[in-house]
Amino acid sequence: MKKHILFTIALLSVLGFTVHAQWQWQYPLPQGNRLNDMIITEGNTGFAVGNGGVILKTMDKGRNWSLMDSAANVNLNGICFTGTSKGYIAGDNGVLLTTNANGQWVSMESGTHYHMNAVAAATDEKVYAAGYKGLILKKTGETWEITESPTIRALYCIDFGSNSVGVAAGDSGTILRTTDGGDNWNLVDVSYNAAFLDVYFPSESIGYLAGQQGLILKTTDSGASWTDISYSQVETNLLSIHFYNDTTGYACGANGVI
């Protein structure tokens, strides 16, 4: 009987230790979730956002990164900053975050549960988020309101080349264009069925789109028309594109393609 009692006590001790044990992430540091977007704001400062509500910050040009407190635990898909260093993040389930006076990330009321895939600023006051079923939200004060959209296809990216000219793009070759700072959006007619996954404007007239199957398009007229400049040897999905000036840039995507 004594042996049974000792065995029971030992078993309960092990179970108790297992229940109360705390696991800590060890590698890679500071976290291991997928990262979906990043931005360098000014000087040495930058931010990255990702799955599970992850927000990272660097203050030394990306050499070291630290985790920030996040007001969300869903996937965060896009980040932007305005000229006044005000930040915005778009995420799944209608999550939209912004920075407060202390530089902390706090939730904003979006009015939707749709996934928001990207966010961009036309001006300090005009900020737009794009997402599922063609939804485009416009920031009004501290809340967001729906802007009329000519599509129900998912939008994955949005960017502005100037205070007035912007492009949002997504599923099945969908390209939307605004020339009035996002108040109105119109479909651009292109003959592509692949999804566009990222858009970048290094200047008002010059812009680039990257998408599935290695597709890269260029505009020289502020998004009114687009020309295919894809590299024929790349057929994997291109997830991100960025240019240092009108002619020099990089695109990267699946399978380590750059």
Order of alpha helices (4+ residues) and beta strands (2+ residues): alpha-beta-beta-beta-beta-beta-beta-beta-beta-beta-beta-beta-beta-beta-beta-beta-beta-beta-beta-beta-beta-beta-beta
